[in-house]
């Protein structure tokens, strides 16, 4: 049984790439994840297998053995992982200031008119108490 992570753990690029695949096609095997990623870039099967084992030890994935195969499932939702990653970035790069992070994103990224409208609507909902989460 995989060991559970005790708190938010930073994910590397390959770990996050694997999590995206697992969220999309769960439950899944290492071979399925490898095939999906190998279609986009060159990567060794053993690399995917090792990283998935590490994700299980960190508590992001769980697995069951079915014959010779390990079947993996996500233990953390995409939303939960994104929230943890943003919290870590907020603490490390923005001195725990959500405003500084938000202003940086708005100022430095090119938002389309539709994205700006969506952002304004989210702010309006927050101001009227309609809820913090979509």
CNS distance restraints for C-alpha pairs under 8 A (distance, minus, plus):
assign (resid   1 and name CA) (resid  62 and name CA) 7.67 0.50 0.50
assign (resid   1 and name CA) (resid  63 and name CA) 7.73 0.50 0.50
assign (resid   2 and name CA) (resid  56 and name CA) 5.45 0.50 0.50
assign (resid   2 and name CA) (resid  57 and name CA) 5.06 0.50 0.50
assign (resid   2 and name CA) (resid  58 and name CA) 7.79 0.50 0.50
assign (resid   2 and name CA) (resid  59 and name CA) 6.70 0.50 0.50
assign (resid   2 and name CA) (resid  62 and name CA) 6.32 0.50 0.50
assign (resid   2 and name CA) (resid  63 and name CA) 7.75 0.50 0.50
assign (resid   3 and name CA) (resid  56 and name CA) 7.12 0.50 0.50
assign (resid   3 and name CA) (resid  57 and name CA) 4.85 0.50 0.50
assign (resid   3 and name CA) (resid  58 and name CA) 6.49 0.50 0.50
assign (resid   3 and name CA) (resid  59 and name CA) 6.13 0.50 0.50
assign (resid   4 and name CA) (resid  56 and name CA) 7.93 0.50 0.50
assign (resid   4 and name CA) (resid  57 and name CA) 6.47 0.50 0.50
assign (resid   4 and name CA) (resid  58 and name CA) 5.79 0.50 0.50
assign (resid   4 and name CA) (resid  59 and name CA) 4.25 0.50 0.50
assign (resid   4 and name CA) (resid  60 and name CA) 8.00 0.50 0.50
assign (resid   5 and name CA) (resid   9 and name CA) 7.51 0.50 0.50
assign (resid   5 and name CA) (resid  57 and name CA) 7.33 0.50 0.50
assign (resid   5 and name CA) (resid  58 and name CA) 4.72 0.50 0.50
assign (resid   5 and name CA) (resid  59 and name CA) 4.85 0.50 0.50
assign (resid   5 and name CA) (resid  60 and name CA) 7.78 0.50 0.50
assign (resid   8 and name CA) (resid  84 and name CA) 5.89 0.50 0.50
assign (resid   8 and name CA) (resid  85 and name CA) 7.88 0.50 0.50
assign (resid   9 and name CA) (resid  58 and name CA) 7.60 0.50 0.50
assign (resid   9 and name CA) (resid  84 and name CA) 7.88 0.50 0.50
assign (resid  10 and name CA) (resid  85 and name CA) 6.69 0.50 0.50
assign (resid  10 and name CA) (resid  88 and name CA) 7.65 0.50 0.50
assign (resid  11 and name CA) (resid  15 and name CA) 5.75 0.50 0.50
assign (resid  11 and name CA) (resid  16 and name CA) 6.00 0.50 0.50
assign (resid  11 and name CA) (resid  85 and name CA) 7.92 0.50 0.50
assign (resid  12 and name CA) (resid  16 and name CA) 6.18 0.50 0.50
assign (resid  13 and name CA) (resid  17 and name CA) 6.09 0.50 0.50
assign (resid  14 and name CA) (resid  18 and name CA) 6.12 0.50 0.50
assign (resid  14 and name CA) (resid  51 and name CA) 7.64 0.50 0.50
assign (resid  15 and name CA) (resid  19 and name CA) 6.21 0.50 0.50
assign (resid  15 and name CA) (resid  51 and name CA) 6.41 0.50 0.50
assign (resid  15 and name CA) (resid  52 and name CA) 7.59 0.50 0.50
assign (resid  15 and name CA) (resid  55 and name CA) 7.11 0.50 0.50
assign (resid  16 and name CA) (resid  20 and name CA) 6.27 0.50 0.50
assign (resid  17 and name CA) (resid  21 and name CA) 6.59 0.50 0.50
assign (resid  18 and name CA) (resid  22 and name CA) 6.18 0.50 0.50
assign (resid  18 and name CA) (resid  33 and name CA) 6.90 0.50 0.50
assign (resid  18 and name CA) (resid  37 and name CA) 7.90 0.50 0.50
assign (resid  18 and name CA) (resid  48 and name CA) 7.77 0.50 0.50
assign (resid  18 and name CA) (resid  52 and name CA) 7.49 0.50 0.50
assign (resid  19 and name CA) (resid  23 and name CA) 6.04 0.50 0.50
assign (resid  19 and name CA) (resid  74 and name CA) 7.46 0.50 0.50
assign (resid  20 and name CA) (resid  24 and name CA) 6.27 0.50 0.50
assign (resid  20 and name CA) (resid  78 and name CA) 7.74 0.50 0.50
assign (resid  21 and name CA) (resid  25 and name CA) 6.17 0.50 0.50
assign (resid  21 and name CA) (resid  26 and name CA) 7.91 0.50 0.50
assign (resid  21 and name CA) (resid  33 and name CA) 6.28 0.50 0.50
assign (resid  21 and name CA) (resid  36 and name CA) 7.36 0.50 0.50
assign (resid  21 and name CA) (resid  37 and name CA) 7.96 0.50 0.50
assign (resid  22 and name CA) (resid  26 and name CA) 5.02 0.50 0.50
assign (resid  22 and name CA) (resid  27 and name CA) 7.08 0.50 0.50
assign (resid  22 and name CA) (resid  28 and name CA) 6.67 0.50 0.50
assign (resid  22 and name CA) (resid  33 and name CA) 7.06 0.50 0.50
assign (resid  22 and name CA) (resid  72 and name CA) 7.72 0.50 0.50
assign (resid  22 and name CA) (resid  73 and name CA) 6.89 0.50 0.50
assign (resid  22 and name CA) (resid  74 and name CA) 6.49 0.50 0.50
assign (resid  23 and name CA) (resid  74 and name CA) 6.50 0.50 0.50
assign (resid  23 and name CA) (resid  77 and name CA) 7.63 0.50 0.50
assign (resid  23 and name CA) (resid  78 and name CA) 7.15 0.50 0.50
assign (resid  26 and name CA) (resid  72 and name CA) 7.03 0.50 0.50
assign (resid  26 and name CA) (resid  73 and name CA) 5.65 0.50 0.50
assign (resid  26 and name CA) (resid  74 and name CA) 7.17 0.50 0.50
assign (resid  27 and name CA) (resid  71 and name CA) 6.24 0.50 0.50
assign (resid  27 and name CA) (resid  72 and name CA) 5.51 0.50 0.50
assign (resid  27 and name CA) (resid  73 and name CA) 4.99 0.50 0.50
assign (resid  27 and name CA) (resid  74 and name CA) 7.90 0.50 0.50
assign (resid  28 and name CA) (resid  32 and name CA) 6.18 0.50 0.50
assign (resid  28 and name CA) (resid  33 and name CA) 7.06 0.50 0.50
assign (resid  28 and name CA) (resid  71 and name CA) 5.44 0.50 0.50
assign (resid  28 and name CA) (resid  72 and name CA) 5.32 0.50 0.50
assign (resid  28 and name CA) (resid  73 and name CA) 6.87 0.50 0.50
assign (resid  29 and name CA) (resid  33 and name CA) 6.46 0.50 0.50
assign (resid  29 and name CA) (resid  69 and name CA) 7.00 0.50 0.50
assign (resid  29 and name CA) (resid  70 and name CA) 6.04 0.50 0.50
assign (resid  29 and name CA) (resid  71 and name CA) 5.01 0.50 0.50
assign (resid  29 and name CA) (resid  72 and name CA) 6.00 0.50 0.50
assign (resid  30 and name CA) (resid  34 and name CA) 5.95 0.50 0.50
assign (resid  30 and name CA) (resid  45 and name CA) 7.77 0.50 0.50
assign (resid  30 and name CA) (resid  48 and name CA) 6.70 0.50 0.50
assign (resid  30 and name CA) (resid  49 and name CA) 5.85 0.50 0.50
assign (resid  30 and name CA) (resid  52 and name CA) 7.50 0.50 0.50
assign (resid  30 and name CA) (resid  70 and name CA) 7.45 0.50 0.50
assign (resid  30 and name CA) (resid  71 and name CA) 7.85 0.50 0.50
assign (resid  30 and name CA) (resid  72 and name CA) 7.86 0.50 0.50
assign (resid  31 and name CA) (resid  35 and name CA) 6.04 0.50 0.50
assign (resid  31 and name CA) (resid  45 and name CA) 7.37 0.50 0.50
assign (resid  32 and name CA) (resid  36 and name CA) 6.31 0.50 0.50
assign (resid  33 and name CA) (resid  37 and name CA) 6.27 0.50 0.50
assign (resid  33 and name CA) (resid  48 and name CA) 7.47 0.50 0.50
assign (resid  34 and name CA) (resid  38 and name CA) 5.73 0.50 0.50
assign (resid  34 and name CA) (resid  43 and name CA) 7.66 0.50 0.50
assign (resid  34 and name CA) (resid  44 and name CA) 7.85 0.50 0.50
assign (resid  34 and name CA) (resid  45 and name CA) 5.93 0.50 0.50
assign (resid  34 and name CA) (resid  48 and name CA) 6.13 0.50 0.50
assign (resid  35 and name CA) (resid  39 and name CA) 6.16 0.50 0.50
assign (resid  36 and name CA) (resid  40 and name CA) 7.22 0.50 0.50
assign (resid  37 and name CA) (resid  41 and name CA) 6.28 0.50 0.50
assign (resid  37 and name CA) (resid  42 and name CA) 7.87 0.50 0.50
assign (resid  37 and name CA) (resid  43 and name CA) 7.40 0.50 0.50
assign (resid  38 and name CA) (resid  42 and name CA) 5.33 0.50 0.50
assign (resid  38 and name CA) (resid  43 and name CA) 5.80 0.50 0.50
assign (resid  43 and name CA) (resid  47 and name CA) 6.94 0.50 0.50
assign (resid  43 and name CA) (resid  48 and name CA) 7.63 0.50 0.50
assign (resid  44 and name CA) (resid  48 and name CA) 6.73 0.50 0.50
assign (resid  45 and name CA) (resid  49 and name CA) 6.24 0.50 0.50
assign (resid  46 and name CA) (resid  50 and name CA) 6.00 0.50 0.50
assign (resid  47 and name CA) (resid  51 and name CA) 6.11 0.50 0.50
assign (resid  48 and name CA) (resid  52 and name CA) 6.02 0.50 0.50
assign (resid  49 and name CA) (resid  53 and name CA) 6.25 0.50 0.50
assign (resid  50 and name CA) (resid  54 and name CA) 6.27 0.50 0.50
assign (resid  51 and name CA) (resid  55 and name CA) 6.15 0.50 0.50
assign (resid  52 and name CA) (resid  56 and name CA) 6.22 0.50 0.50
assign (resid  52 and name CA) (resid  61 and name CA) 7.46 0.50 0.50
assign (resid  53 and name CA) (resid  57 and name CA) 6.33 0.50 0.50
assign (resid  54 and name CA) (resid  58 and name CA) 6.21 0.50 0.50
assign (resid  55 and name CA) (resid  59 and name CA) 6.26 0.50 0.50
assign (resid  55 and name CA) (resid  60 and name CA) 5.23 0.50 0.50
assign (resid  55 and name CA) (resid  61 and name CA) 5.64 0.50 0.50
assign (resid  56 and name CA) (resid  60 and name CA) 5.61 0.50 0.50
assign (resid  56 and name CA) (resid  61 and name CA) 4.34 0.50 0.50
assign (resid  56 and name CA) (resid  62 and name CA) 5.41 0.50 0.50
assign (resid  56 and name CA) (resid  63 and name CA) 7.45 0.50 0.50
assign (resid  57 and name CA) (resid  61 and name CA) 7.79 0.50 0.50
assign (resid  59 and name CA) (resid  75 and name CA) 6.65 0.50 0.50
assign (resid  59 and name CA) (resid  76 and name CA) 7.87 0.50 0.50
assign (resid  60 and name CA) (resid  74 and name CA) 6.02 0.50 0.50
assign (resid  60 and name CA) (resid  75 and name CA) 5.08 0.50 0.50
assign (resid  60 and name CA) (resid  76 and name CA) 5.51 0.50 0.50
assign (resid  61 and name CA) (resid  72 and name CA) 6.37 0.50 0.50
assign (resid  61 and name CA) (resid  73 and name CA) 5.51 0.50 0.50
assign (resid  61 and name CA) (resid  74 and name CA) 4.54 0.50 0.50
assign (resid  61 and name CA) (resid  75 and name CA) 4.98 0.50 0.50
assign (resid  61 and name CA) (resid  76 and name CA) 7.35 0.50 0.50
assign (resid  62 and name CA) (resid  72 and name CA) 5.62 0.50 0.50
assign (resid  62 and name CA) (resid  73 and name CA) 5.35 0.50 0.50
assign (resid  62 and name CA) (resid  74 and name CA) 6.40 0.50 0.50
assign (resid  62 and name CA) (resid  75 and name CA) 6.18 0.50 0.50
assign (resid  63 and name CA) (resid  70 and name CA) 6.06 0.50 0.50
assign (resid  63 and name CA) (resid  71 and name CA) 5.22 0.50 0.50
assign (resid  63 and name CA) (resid  72 and name CA) 4.31 0.50 0.50
assign (resid  63 and name CA) (resid  73 and name CA) 6.14 0.50 0.50
assign (resid  64 and name CA) (resid  70 and name CA) 5.61 0.50 0.50
assign (resid  64 and name CA) (resid  71 and name CA) 5.30 0.50 0.50
assign (resid  64 and name CA) (resid  72 and name CA) 6.76 0.50 0.50
assign (resid  65 and name CA) (resid  69 and name CA) 5.78 0.50 0.50
assign (resid  65 and name CA) (resid  70 and name CA) 4.49 0.50 0.50
assign (resid  65 and name CA) (resid  71 and name CA) 6.19 0.50 0.50
assign (resid  66 and name CA) (resid  70 and name CA) 6.05 0.50 0.50
assign (resid  66 and name CA) (resid  71 and name CA) 6.90 0.50 0.50
assign (resid  76 and name CA) (resid  80 and name CA) 6.15 0.50 0.50
assign (resid  76 and name CA) (resid  81 and name CA) 6.53 0.50 0.50
assign (resid  77 and name CA) (resid  81 and name CA) 6.29 0.50 0.50
assign (resid  78 and name CA) (resid  82 and name CA) 6.04 0.50 0.50
assign (resid  79 and name CA) (resid  83 and name CA) 6.03 0.50 0.50
assign (resid  80 and name CA) (resid  84 and name CA) 6.27 0.50 0.50
assign (resid  81 and name CA) (resid  85 and name CA) 6.16 0.50 0.50
assign (resid  82 and name CA) (resid  86 and name CA) 6.10 0.50 0.50
assign (resid  83 and name CA) (resid  87 and name CA) 6.09 0.50 0.50
assign (resid  84 and name CA) (resid  88 and name CA) 6.18 0.50 0.50
assign (resid  85 and name CA) (resid  89 and name CA) 6.23 0.50 0.50
assign (resid  86 and name CA) (resid  90 and name CA) 5.92 0.50 0.50
assign (resid  87 and name CA) (resid  91 and name CA) 6.19 0.50 0.50
assign (resid  88 and name CA) (resid  92 and name CA) 6.09 0.50 0.50
assign (resid  89 and name CA) (resid  93 and name CA) 5.53 0.50 0.50
assign (resid  89 and name CA) (resid  94 and name CA) 7.09 0.50 0.50
assign (resid  90 and name CA) (resid  94 and name CA) 4.94 0.50 0.50
assign (resid  90 and name CA) (resid  95 and name CA) 6.52 0.50 0.50
assign (resid  90 and name CA) (resid  96 and name CA) 5.14 0.50 0.50
assign (resid  90 and name CA) (resid  97 and name CA) 6.54 0.50 0.50
assign (resid  90 and name CA) (resid  98 and name CA) 6.69 0.50 0.50
assign (resid  90 and name CA) (resid 101 and name CA) 6.69 0.50 0.50
assign (resid  91 and name CA) (resid  95 and name CA) 5.28 0.50 0.50
assign (resid  91 and name CA) (resid  96 and name CA) 4.47 0.50 0.50
assign (resid  91 and name CA) (resid  97 and name CA) 7.70 0.50 0.50
assign (resid  92 and name CA) (resid  96 and name CA) 7.54 0.50 0.50
assign (resid  94 and name CA) (resid  98 and name CA) 7.52 0.50 0.50
assign (resid  94 and name CA) (resid 100 and name CA) 6.15 0.50 0.50
assign (resid  94 and name CA) (resid 101 and name CA) 6.11 0.50 0.50
assign (resid  97 and name CA) (resid 101 and name CA) 6.52 0.50 0.50
assign (resid  98 and name CA) (resid 102 and name CA) 6.09 0.50 0.50
assign (resid  99 and name CA) (resid 103 and name CA) 5.95 0.50 0.50
assign (resid 100 and name CA) (resid 104 and name CA) 6.02 0.50 0.50
assign (resid 101 and name CA) (resid 105 and name CA) 6.28 0.50 0.50
assign (resid 102 and name CA) (resid 106 and name CA) 6.20 0.50 0.50
assign (resid 103 and name CA) (resid 107 and name CA) 5.91 0.50 0.50
assign (resid 104 and name CA) (resid 108 and name CA) 5.71 0.50 0.50
assign (resid 104 and name CA) (resid 109 and name CA) 7.95 0.50 0.50
assign (resid 105 and name CA) (resid 109 and name CA) 5.55 0.50 0.50
assign (resid 106 and name CA) (resid 110 and name CA) 7.57 0.50 0.50
assign (resid 106 and name CA) (resid 111 and name CA) 7.27 0.50 0.50
assign (resid 111 and name CA) (resid 115 and name CA) 5.67 0.50 0.50
assign (resid 111 and name CA) (resid 116 and name CA) 6.06 0.50 0.50
assign (resid 112 and name CA) (resid 116 and name CA) 6.18 0.50 0.50
assign (resid 113 and name CA) (resid 117 and name CA) 6.14 0.50 0.50
assign (resid 114 and name CA) (resid 118 and name CA) 6.22 0.50 0.50
assign (resid 115 and name CA) (resid 119 and name CA) 6.14 0.50 0.50
assign (resid 116 and name CA) (resid 120 and name CA) 6.13 0.50 0.50
assign (resid 117 and name CA) (resid 121 and name CA) 6.15 0.50 0.50
assign (resid 118 and name CA) (resid 122 and name CA) 6.21 0.50 0.50
assign (resid 119 and name CA) (resid 123 and name CA) 6.28 0.50 0.50
assign (resid 120 and name CA) (resid 124 and name CA) 6.13 0.50 0.50
assign (resid 121 and name CA) (resid 125 and name CA) 6.19 0.50 0.50
assign (resid 122 and name CA) (resid 126 and name CA) 6.30 0.50 0.50
assign (resid 123 and name CA) (resid 127 and name CA) 6.16 0.50 0.50
assign (resid 124 and name CA) (resid 128 and name CA) 6.22 0.50 0.50
assign (resid 125 and name CA) (resid 129 and name CA) 6.03 0.50 0.50
assign (resid 125 and name CA) (resid 130 and name CA) 4.97 0.50 0.50
assign (resid 125 and name CA) (resid 131 and name CA) 6.56 0.50 0.50
assign (resid 125 and name CA) (resid 132 and name CA) 7.89 0.50 0.50
assign (resid 126 and name CA) (resid 130 and name CA) 6.01 0.50 0.50
assign (resid 126 and name CA) (resid 131 and name CA) 6.02 0.50 0.50
assign (resid 126 and name CA) (resid 132 and name CA) 6.17 0.50 0.50
